[in-house]
Structure formats: C-alpha cells, structure tokens
C-alpha cells in the first residue's frame, strides 16, 4: 500500500512538471531573443556612430579627381600656369560639416572638367597660415583663377557642381574659328602643315571641350580648330555631314586627307586622337617686319580646295601656269554668281570624266577682268561673260570663245561646250601672247590686312 501511494505521488509530480515546462521554455526563449535584438541594435548604433565621430574631408587619389595641393606647391600648380590654364581652388577644413557635404559635388566638377581645367583643393586645417594670407575667413570657399590678366576671384554662386562647372567653363579660352561659307576655304588651306579639326554641331556656340582643345598648350601652336553649325547649309553640304556632332580632321597641302573621329566625344578621347597628327613646334607664328603684328609662316591658299578658283596674282602659279594641262578661264566683268559657279563645276566634272582615259587635263577657273585690267586688254573679249582656253606651256597662247558675227551668242553653258569641243577636236584657233610675256597682275588688298597689297 505504501509503495502504491509513493508511485501515485511520483506520477502527479511528473505531470505537474510536464505542464510547467512549456512556460519555462517560452520565457527563456523570449529573454534570449530580446537580448539578441538589443545586441544587434547596439551594433548598428555603433556602426553609425563610428563614421559620425570620425567624419572629415578625405581626398583620395584613387577615388577622387580633385587635385589636393599644399602651400609649397601652390605656385607650381596654379600660379605658374595662369597664362594658359583656368584653375579653381577649394579651401576647406577637414571637420567642417559644410565642407564634408561639398566633397562629392566638387568632385563632380573635377570629373566633368578633367584635363580641361585644374580643379584643386587645399586643407586649411593643415595650412592655416596660407589660408589666412589668402583672406579665407570661413569655409567652404572656392576661388577661381582665370587666365591672365584677369584677377582671381571668389565664387559667389550656389555650392553645386553645375554652377561651379559653368563658371569655370565660361572662362576657358576659345581659340577656335567660327566657320562660314566665306572663310571655310581659307581656313582649311592656311598653314598646310597644321591639321585642321572641325566640329560640326547643332548647337549655336562651341562646347567646352572644343574651347579647351583649341587653347591646349601644344595644340594652340600646332593644330587649328574650327566650329560650324547645322545652320551653315553650304558648309554642311560641302563636307557631306549627316549627323551631329561630327568631328572631322583635314590634313595635307590641299586638305586632301580627311578623317572622321569615331570615338567617344570626350576631351581625353579627342585629345589622344588629335595628338596623333600634332607635332610640337609646327606652324609657329613669326614676328612681322619692324616688330609688327605676328603673321603665320604659311599663308592661306583657299584656291587649292575650290572647285572653280579665282585666277589672281597669288593663285596663278598653283592653279594654271605651273603643272600640266590647259587652263579653262571664265571671263567676268565683276564677281561670279553662284549659278555660274555651279555651271562651271558641272562642266569641269563632265569633261574631267571624258578626258580621264585620254591623258588630257583641263583646269577650270575664273578671272575678274574688272580688276585684272591688263588681262582684259590681252584677251579683249567682245562681250562678257566669255571664256578662253589658255595653253601656258612652251609657247603662251589662248583660244577665245566665239560669240557670232554680231556678238549675239552669250557666254553660257552651250557656248562653253562648243569651245571645249573645238579645242579637244583640234579645230580651235589659238592666238599667241605678244612678246611671250604675261601681263602684270593687279595689286589687291589682302582680306583683313588693313590695306596690305598682294601681287
């Protein structure tokens, strides 16, 4: 009986413990989870607190495009290049919240203008004496150093990357040429030793990249840069530009070598491409007589790239009297019209194609007899416009266009074709130049030369 009661008590105790165990387990688990959550929260707070406690401006060469300088190299990096480069300098204190906030924005400026301007920074924490001498009362402060003789000044706009970049960009020197139908031929033939780089754009003003390339230390002496817009229809058609932007390089004495840039439109990419054809020291300027205005060692020769160039004292050797072939000279009493230029261009291409397998060569040009009065006496055309085919080899002689007994035939396309057919068929009558000596050429003022004459 005693044994039976003991067994019953043991059973009741085990049942009681069995009912209490889940409550104990739950309490124990909840406590552990709460402790773990607190521990994680403390770790998170510690992770955030650490950088806040250590936050400061740190410019790292591998992460940032900003060039950090010191008091000792300020002159060597900024002052020394004031004649050719635009620079900016951010004065900062390492633990200043406003400076810490500006770091990323200013680094965008350095990235956008990489290679085009010097974007620098100096720590007033490390160099307080220098900052005091520069009059820095508080930071952040950004100073901009334009090309001499403009004085340095403090940037007063919003401390944002776009505002700072725009201010610096406007100060980059633009040495490119704005191209028009009137100056394009002179541009591509002046200084033939210098490659010509042309940006065709649908924007109205040259971009910062072109300005920076044109004023780069070496390129400004060895390469010429031009800017043309899509509004210049004549130029766009002449160079057969189909999309914008397009960058084209022309090289050679007659600008006969053309190359289109196919890389990314970045300053670094374009600079590397242009540099392949730039030679240091080429095309330098030389002083004029008596220490006058500097002049290019190589003058413009627009007639070398024109389909129908004008025959003048300067062009006559290049386009007619030097080299092989006969000269087809269109005679005008004044300037030639675009319609006449188109007519002669078409005839030139037509007869060039016909003569390609015969070894004969015709060089097409025009002459303004209102200015070249001695040649008007030589040719003595009964009416104008007219034309002659001039043979400049051995015996100087020319064949005149026929205008009919009563000068009723105009100097038009049909008359030009009849003249050419007679010359090529051997039926033309050539007249000898008296004394076998060419007349003198008119003295002309060179364009933009302020009265300077050309032979």
KEVO-597989 format. One record per residue (C-alpha): residue number from 1; residue in one letter; x negated, y, z negated. Coordinates in steps of 0.25 Angstrom, whole numbers. Layout:
REM residues N
> nr rest xx yy zz
> NUM A X Y Z
...
***
This chain:
REM residues 455
> nr rest xx yy zz
> 1 X 0 0 0
> 2 X -11 10 -4
> 3 X -18 6 9
> 4 X -5 9 17
> 5 X -4 23 11
> 6 X -18 26 14
> 7 X -16 23 28
> 8 X -4 31 29
> 9 X -11 44 23
> 10 X -23 42 33
> 11 X -13 42 45
> 12 X -6 54 40
> 13 X -19 62 39
> 14 X -24 58 53
> 15 X -10 62 59
> 16 X -12 76 51
> 17 X -26 78 57
> 18 X -21 74 71
> 19 X -11 85 70
> 20 X -21 96 65
> 21 X -32 92 75
> 22 X -26 100 88
> 23 X -24 113 79
> 24 X -39 112 75
> 25 X -43 109 89
> 26 X -35 121 95
> 27 X -40 131 84
> 28 X -55 126 86
> 29 X -53 127 102
> 30 X -47 141 101
> 31 X -58 146 92
> 32 X -69 141 101
> 33 X -62 147 113
> 34 X -61 161 106
> 35 X -76 160 102
> 36 X -80 157 117
> 37 X -71 169 122
> 38 X -77 178 112
> 39 X -91 174 116
> 40 X -88 176 131
> 41 X -83 190 128
> 42 X -95 193 121
> 43 X -104 188 132
> 44 X -96 197 142
> 45 X -97 209 134
> 46 X -112 207 132
> 47 X -113 205 147
> 48 X -107 219 150
> 49 X -113 226 138
> 50 X -127 222 143
> 51 X -127 229 156
> 52 X -120 241 150
> 53 X -130 242 139
> 54 X -142 241 150
> 55 X -135 248 162
> 56 X -144 258 169
> 57 X -148 263 183
> 58 X -158 252 188
> 59 X -162 254 203
> 60 X -168 240 208
> 61 X -175 240 222
> 62 X -169 226 225
> 63 X -154 231 222
> 64 X -154 246 226
> 65 X -158 254 238
> 66 X -161 266 229
> 67 X -176 270 228
> 68 X -179 273 214
> 69 X -191 283 213
> 70 X -199 289 201
> 71 X -204 303 198
> 72 X -218 299 204
> 73 X -213 295 218
> 74 X -202 305 220
> 75 X -211 314 229
> 76 X -216 302 237
> 77 X -202 296 240
> 78 X -193 309 241
> 79 X -201 322 242
> 80 X -211 316 252
> 81 X -200 313 262
> 82 X -192 326 261
> 83 X -196 329 275
> 84 X -189 317 281
> 85 X -180 310 271
> 86 X -168 313 263
> 87 X -168 307 249
> 88 X -159 306 237
> 89 X -163 304 222
> 90 X -154 299 211
> 91 X -159 304 197
> 92 X -153 294 187
> 93 X -154 290 172
> 94 X -154 275 170
> 95 X -144 274 159
> 96 X -134 285 164
> 97 X -120 279 168
> 98 X -118 289 180
> 99 X -132 284 185
> 100 X -129 270 183
> 101 X -116 272 191
> 102 X -123 279 202
> 103 X -133 268 205
> 104 X -124 260 215
> 105 X -119 272 222
> 106 X -133 278 224
> 107 X -138 264 229
> 108 X -127 264 240
> 109 X -133 278 244
> 110 X -147 271 245
> 111 X -141 259 253
> 112 X -134 268 263
> 113 X -146 277 266
> 114 X -156 266 265
> 115 X -168 271 274
> 116 X -161 284 277
> 117 X -163 292 264
> 118 X -171 290 252
> 119 X -161 287 241
> 120 X -169 287 227
> 121 X -167 287 212
> 122 X -175 291 200
> 123 X -173 288 185
> 124 X -172 300 176
> 125 X -173 290 165
> 126 X -187 287 170
> 127 X -191 300 175
> 128 X -184 311 167
> 129 X -195 321 169
> 130 X -193 320 184
> 131 X -178 321 183
> 132 X -179 334 175
> 133 X -189 340 185
> 134 X -178 337 196
> 135 X -168 344 187
> 136 X -159 332 184
> 137 X -150 335 173
> 138 X -141 323 174
> 139 X -140 310 182
> 140 X -136 305 191
> 141 X -141 315 200
> 142 X -144 313 215
> 143 X -154 323 222
> 144 X -155 323 238
> 145 X -168 327 245
> 146 X -165 331 259
> 147 X -175 333 270
> 148 X -184 346 268
> 149 X -182 357 268
> 150 X -168 354 261
> 151 X -170 355 246
> 152 X -166 343 237
> 153 X -152 344 230
> 154 X -143 337 220
> 155 X -132 328 226
> 156 X -119 334 220
> 157 X -109 325 226
> 158 X -102 312 221
> 159 X -112 302 216
> 160 X -107 292 226
> 161 X -115 284 237
> 162 X -107 290 249
> 163 X -108 305 244
> 164 X -123 303 241
> 165 X -126 296 254
> 166 X -118 306 263
> 167 X -126 318 257
> 168 X -139 311 259
> 169 X -135 307 273
> 170 X -132 321 278
> 171 X -146 325 274
> 172 X -153 315 283
> 173 X -160 322 295
> 174 X -153 319 308
> 175 X -163 319 319
> 176 X -155 312 330
> 177 X -150 319 342
> 178 X -135 321 345
> 179 X -134 316 359
> 180 X -125 322 370
> 181 X -124 320 385
> 182 X -133 332 387
> 183 X -145 327 379
> 184 X -144 312 379
> 185 X -153 311 391
> 186 X -164 320 385
> 187 X -163 312 372
> 188 X -166 299 378
> 189 X -177 303 386
> 190 X -184 313 377
> 191 X -197 307 371
> 192 X -196 294 378
> 193 X -206 287 368
> 194 X -195 289 357
> 195 X -184 279 357
> 196 X -170 285 357
> 197 X -160 280 347
> 198 X -145 284 350
> 199 X -134 281 340
> 200 X -120 281 348
> 201 X -109 283 337
> 202 X -94 286 336
> 203 X -98 296 324
> 204 X -100 310 326
> 205 X -113 312 318
> 206 X -126 304 317
> 207 X -125 294 305
> 208 X -135 294 294
> 209 X -143 282 300
> 210 X -146 289 313
> 211 X -150 302 305
> 212 X -159 294 297
> 213 X -165 287 308
> 214 X -168 299 316
> 215 X -175 306 305
> 216 X -183 294 300
> 217 X -198 297 298
> 218 X -203 289 310
> 219 X -190 289 319
> 220 X -189 304 320
> 221 X -202 305 327
> 222 X -201 292 336
> 223 X -186 290 339
> 224 X -175 299 344
> 225 X -161 297 339
> 226 X -148 301 346
> 227 X -133 301 342
> 228 X -122 300 351
> 229 X -107 299 348
> 230 X -96 292 355
> 231 X -91 306 359
> 232 X -103 307 369
> 233 X -96 299 380
> 234 X -107 302 390
> 235 X -118 296 381
> 236 X -109 284 377
> 237 X -107 281 391
> 238 X -121 283 395
> 239 X -126 273 385
> 240 X -115 264 386
> 241 X -111 264 371
> 242 X -100 255 368
> 243 X -99 255 353
> 244 X -103 264 341
> 245 X -112 265 334
> 246 X -123 261 345
> 247 X -138 264 343
> 248 X -146 264 356
> 249 X -161 265 358
> 250 X -167 270 371
> 251 X -182 269 374
> 252 X -191 272 386
> 253 X -195 284 394
> 254 X -182 283 402
> 255 X -174 278 390
> 256 X -173 265 398
> 257 X -173 255 386
> 258 X -160 255 378
> 259 X -157 246 365
> 260 X -145 245 357
> 261 X -146 243 342
> 262 X -139 231 338
> 263 X -142 230 323
> 264 X -134 235 311
> 265 X -132 250 310
> 266 X -141 253 298
> 267 X -152 262 296
> 268 X -162 251 293
> 269 X -158 243 306
> 270 X -158 255 315
> 271 X -172 260 310
> 272 X -178 246 312
> 273 X -173 245 326
> 274 X -177 259 330
> 275 X -191 257 323
> 276 X -194 246 333
> 277 X -195 257 344
> 278 X -200 268 336
> 279 X -215 271 336
> 280 X -221 280 325
> 281 X -227 293 331
> 282 X -220 293 345
> 283 X -213 305 350
> 284 X -218 315 340
> 285 X -216 330 342
> 286 X -227 339 347
> 287 X -229 353 344
> 288 X -226 363 355
> 289 X -235 374 360
> 290 X -239 384 350
> 291 X -234 376 339
> 292 X -220 378 344
> 293 X -208 368 343
> 294 X -211 354 343
> 295 X -208 346 356
> 296 X -207 332 360
> 297 X -219 326 367
> 298 X -209 319 377
> 299 X -198 328 384
> 300 X -184 323 387
> 301 X -182 317 401
> 302 X -167 316 402
> 303 X -168 313 417
> 304 X -174 299 414
> 305 X -161 294 409
> 306 X -151 302 418
> 307 X -145 295 430
> 308 X -146 307 438
> 309 X -156 317 432
> 310 X -159 331 436
> 311 X -171 334 444
> 312 X -179 345 437
> 313 X -194 348 436
> 314 X -195 339 424
> 315 X -187 327 429
> 316 X -192 327 443
> 317 X -204 318 441
> 318 X -196 308 433
> 319 X -184 307 442
> 320 X -189 310 456
> 321 X -203 313 460
> 322 X -210 303 452
> 323 X -208 288 455
> 324 X -201 280 466
> 325 X -189 283 474
> 326 X -181 294 481
> 327 X -174 305 473
> 328 X -159 308 476
> 329 X -157 322 471
> 330 X -143 328 470
> 331 X -144 343 472
> 332 X -135 352 464
> 333 X -134 367 462
> 334 X -132 366 447
> 335 X -129 355 437
> 336 X -124 341 441
> 337 X -110 337 437
> 338 X -106 324 430
> 339 X -99 319 443
> 340 X -111 322 451
> 341 X -120 314 441
> 342 X -110 302 441
> 343 X -110 302 457
> 344 X -126 302 458
> 345 X -127 292 447
> 346 X -117 283 454
> 347 X -125 285 467
> 348 X -138 282 460
> 349 X -133 269 455
> 350 X -127 265 468
> 351 X -140 268 477
> 352 X -149 262 466
> 353 X -141 249 467
> 354 X -142 249 482
> 355 X -157 252 482
> 356 X -161 242 471
> 357 X -165 232 482
> 358 X -172 241 491
> 359 X -183 247 483
> 360 X -178 261 485
> 361 X -176 270 473
> 362 X -167 283 472
> 363 X -168 292 460
> 364 X -156 301 458
> 365 X -156 315 452
> 366 X -150 329 454
> 367 X -156 343 455
> 368 X -151 357 451
> 369 X -154 366 462
> 370 X -149 378 455
> 371 X -161 377 446
> 372 X -171 370 455
> 373 X -171 381 466
> 374 X -183 376 473
> 375 X -177 363 476
> 376 X -165 369 481
> 377 X -174 376 491
> 378 X -181 363 494
> 379 X -168 355 497
> 380 X -160 367 502
> 381 X -146 359 501
> 382 X -135 365 510
> 383 X -125 362 499
> 384 X -125 357 485
> 385 X -123 347 479
> 386 X -133 340 488
> 387 X -144 329 487
> 388 X -157 325 493
> 389 X -165 312 492
> 390 X -180 316 489
> 391 X -192 308 492
> 392 X -203 312 482
> 393 X -214 303 487
> 394 X -225 306 497
> 395 X -218 316 506
> 396 X -208 324 498
> 397 X -195 324 506
> 398 X -180 324 504
> 399 X -167 321 511
> 400 X -155 330 510
> 401 X -140 327 509
> 402 X -133 330 521
> 403 X -121 340 520
> 404 X -116 340 534
> 405 X -117 351 545
> 406 X -108 361 537
> 407 X -113 356 523
> 408 X -99 350 521
> 409 X -104 337 515
> 410 X -104 338 500
> 411 X -116 332 491
> 412 X -107 322 486
> 413 X -108 307 484
> 414 X -105 303 498
> 415 X -116 313 503
> 416 X -126 307 493
> 417 X -123 293 498
> 418 X -125 297 513
> 419 X -138 304 509
> 420 X -143 291 502
> 421 X -139 282 513
> 422 X -147 291 523
> 423 X -159 291 514
> 424 X -159 275 512
> 425 X -155 273 526
> 426 X -167 281 531
> 427 X -159 291 538
> 428 X -161 303 529
> 429 X -169 315 534
> 430 X -180 319 523
> 431 X -185 333 522
> 432 X -200 336 518
> 433 X -202 344 505
> 434 X -210 357 510
> 435 X -225 356 507
> 436 X -222 343 500
> 437 X -221 350 487
> 438 X -209 350 477
> 439 X -203 364 473
> 440 X -205 369 459
> 441 X -195 365 448
> 442 X -186 375 441
> 443 X -191 379 427
> 444 X -180 375 417
> 445 X -178 377 402
> 446 X -178 364 395
> 447 X -166 361 387
> 448 X -166 367 373
> 449 X -180 372 376
> 450 X -177 387 374
> 451 X -182 391 387
> 452 X -193 381 389
> 453 X -194 378 404
> 454 X -196 365 411
> 455 X -203 364 425
***
